[in-house]
Amino acid sequence: MIASIYNAYSDHKLSLLLNQGDRKAFVEIYDRYYSLLYLYAYKKLKEREEAKDAVQDVFIALWNRREEIKFDISLSGYLYRSVRNRALNIFAHKNIESKYLASLDEYLKANHEGTDYLIREKEIAALIEIEINNLPLKMREVFLLSRTENLTYKEIAEKLNISETTVNTQMKRALKALRTKLGIYVYIFIFINS
């Protein structure tokens, strides 16, 4: 009986109840919008797991910030805008990751002339190899399949029998670890040789 009462409430009424911490109002909003928001996110991201994660993140934030959210626009407008913003954040992160990988590839493939440059290049290449070998086994395996065999995240996921989300997470962690350990060496080397 209660579920049908909430089902009949308008979005505006549900928003007000949500602001007051009403869990049943939140459940109704979730039931009412999850599928629609997932389809919207999937159209933007073209990745099922990323779309699910984006929508889940929006609902988690909605509940965590329920008392402070002011719905200046409609509830549906707020939710769609939140999913769109989450998708844009994912695209921005992928773009930064791609740029970093491209610069790392360029660095690794750079062919510098002169003995000093060759010595520095070999030293930094050795440092990079050491740090790659220090990555945890699964992370290293994902990283090497991506970098040396040029496999897509989907191909890596199929080859290792893991989800694309896991591949994405492992790559992010590998890049962060390498950037943390090698960033200064790579940037000093590029600065000296530019």
matplotlib code that plots the C-alpha trace (Angstrom):
import matplotlib.pyplot as plt

x = [0.0, 2.8, 4.6, 1.6, 1.3, 4.9, 4.3, 1.5, 3.6, 4.9, 8.6, 8.3, 6.7, 9.4, 12.1, 10.7, 10.5, 14.0, 15.3, 13.8, 15.7, 12.7, 14.2, 11.0, 11.0, 14.6, 13.6, 10.7, 13.0, 15.5, 12.9, 11.4, 14.6, 17.3, 16.5, 16.0, 19.3, 21.1, 20.0, 21.0, 24.4, 24.9, 24.2, 26.8, 29.5, 28.9, 30.1, 27.7, 29.8, 30.7, 27.1, 26.0, 28.8, 27.8, 24.2, 25.1, 27.4, 24.6, 22.2, 24.9, 25.6, 21.8, 21.3, 24.5, 23.6, 19.8, 19.5, 21.5, 20.3, 18.1, 16.2, 16.4, 15.2, 13.0, 14.1, 14.4, 16.4, 18.7, 19.3, 19.9, 22.3, 24.1, 24.5, 25.7, 28.3, 29.5, 29.9, 31.9, 34.2, 34.7, 35.6, 37.9, 39.7, 40.0, 41.5, 44.1, 44.9, 45.3, 47.5, 49.7, 50.0, 50.8, 53.6, 55.0, 55.0, 56.7, 59.2, 59.9, 60.2, 62.2, 65.5, 68.0, 71.5, 74.7, 76.3, 75.0, 71.5, 71.7, 73.1, 70.3, 67.7, 69.0, 69.0, 65.5, 64.3, 65.8, 64.0, 60.8, 61.2, 62.0, 58.9, 56.7, 58.1, 57.3, 53.6, 51.4, 51.1, 47.6, 48.2, 51.5, 49.8, 47.0, 49.5, 51.8, 49.0, 47.8, 51.2, 53.2, 50.5, 48.3, 45.2, 42.0, 40.4, 37.8, 40.4, 42.3, 39.2, 38.3, 41.9, 42.2, 38.5, 37.9, 35.5, 36.4, 35.9, 38.6, 40.9, 40.1, 40.7, 44.0, 45.3, 44.4, 46.2, 49.2, 49.5, 49.1, 51.8, 54.2, 53.4, 54.1, 57.4, 58.7, 57.1, 60.0, 62.6, 60.6, 59.9, 63.6, 64.7, 62.3, 63.2, 67.0, 66.6, 64.1]
y = [0.0, 2.4, 1.7, 2.7, 5.9, 6.9, 5.7, 8.3, 11.2, 13.8, 14.3, 17.6, 15.8, 13.1, 15.8, 17.4, 14.1, 13.2, 16.5, 15.4, 12.0, 9.8, 6.5, 5.4, 8.5, 7.8, 4.2, 5.5, 7.9, 5.1, 2.8, 5.5, 6.8, 4.1, 2.4, 5.8, 7.2, 4.0, 4.2, 7.9, 7.1, 4.2, 6.4, 8.8, 6.4, 3.3, 1.1, -0.9, -1.0, 2.6, 3.5, 1.5, 3.0, 6.5, 6.1, 4.4, 7.3, 9.8, 7.9, 7.6, 11.3, 12.0, 10.1, 11.4, 15.0, 14.6, 17.3, 20.0, 19.6, 22.3, 21.3, 24.5, 22.5, 19.4, 16.2, 14.5, 17.5, 17.3, 13.6, 13.8, 16.7, 14.8, 11.8, 14.0, 15.6, 12.2, 11.1, 14.3, 13.6, 10.0, 11.4, 14.0, 11.3, 9.1, 12.0, 12.7, 9.0, 8.8, 11.9, 10.5, 7.1, 8.9, 11.0, 7.9, 6.1, 9.0, 9.1, 5.4, 5.5, 8.7, 8.3, 10.8, 11.2, 11.4, 9.2, 11.3, 11.1, 7.4, 6.8, 8.8, 7.1, 3.7, 4.6, 6.0, 3.0, 0.7, 2.7, 2.4, -1.3, -1.8, 0.1, -1.8, -5.1, -3.8, -3.5, -6.2, -9.2, -8.7, -4.9, -5.5, -8.1, -5.7, -2.9, -4.9, -6.3, -2.8, -1.2, -4.0, -6.0, -2.9, -4.8, -2.8, -3.0, -5.3, -7.6, -7.7, -8.4, -11.3, -12.7, -12.5, -13.4, -10.2, -7.3, -4.2, -2.2, -4.2, -3.7, 0.1, 0.2, -1.8, 0.6, 3.6, 2.3, 1.2, 4.7, 6.4, 4.2, 4.8, 8.5, 8.7, 6.8, 8.0, 11.3, 13.4, 11.3, 11.5, 15.2, 16.0, 13.9, 15.6, 19.1, 18.5, 17.1, 19.6]
z = [0.0, 0.9, -2.3, -4.3, -2.4, -3.3, -6.8, -7.1, -5.8, -8.3, -8.7, -6.8, -3.8, -3.9, -4.0, -0.9, 0.9, -0.2, 1.3, 4.6, 4.4, 3.4, 2.2, 0.5, -1.6, -2.6, -3.5, -5.6, -7.4, -8.0, -9.4, -11.5, -13.1, -13.0, -16.3, -18.1, -16.7, -17.6, -21.2, -21.3, -19.8, -22.2, -25.2, -24.0, -22.9, -25.1, -22.3, -20.2, -17.0, -17.2, -17.7, -14.7, -12.6, -13.7, -12.7, -9.4, -8.6, -9.3, -7.0, -4.3, -4.5, -4.5, -1.2, 0.4, -0.4, 0.0, 2.7, 0.9, -2.7, -4.0, -7.0, -9.1, -12.0, -12.1, -10.4, -13.8, -15.1, -12.1, -12.5, -16.3, -15.8, -13.1, -15.4, -18.2, -15.9, -14.7, -18.3, -19.1, -16.1, -17.4, -20.9, -19.4, -17.4, -20.4, -22.4, -19.7, -19.6, -23.4, -23.4, -20.7, -22.5, -25.8, -24.1, -22.4, -25.8, -27.5, -24.7, -24.9, -28.7, -28.8, -30.7, -29.4, -31.0, -29.0, -26.4, -23.4, -24.6, -25.3, -21.8, -20.2, -22.3, -21.4, -17.7, -17.8, -19.8, -17.2, -14.4, -16.3, -16.8, -13.1, -12.1, -14.6, -13.1, -9.6, -10.5, -9.0, -11.3, -12.6, -13.1, -14.9, -17.1, -18.1, -18.6, -20.8, -22.9, -23.5, -24.2, -25.9, -27.6, -28.2, -27.2, -26.5, -23.0, -24.4, -25.9, -22.7, -20.7, -22.9, -22.9, -19.1, -18.4, -16.4, -16.9, -19.0, -15.8, -14.0, -17.0, -16.9, -13.1, -13.4, -16.1, -14.1, -11.1, -13.2, -14.8, -11.4, -9.9, -12.9, -12.9, -9.2, -9.4, -12.8, -13.4, -12.2, -14.1, -17.4, -17.1, -16.2, -19.1, -21.5, -20.2, -20.5, -24.0, -25.4]

ax = plt.figure().add_subplot(projection="3d")
ax.plot(x, y, z, "-o")
ax.set_aspect("equal")
plt.show()
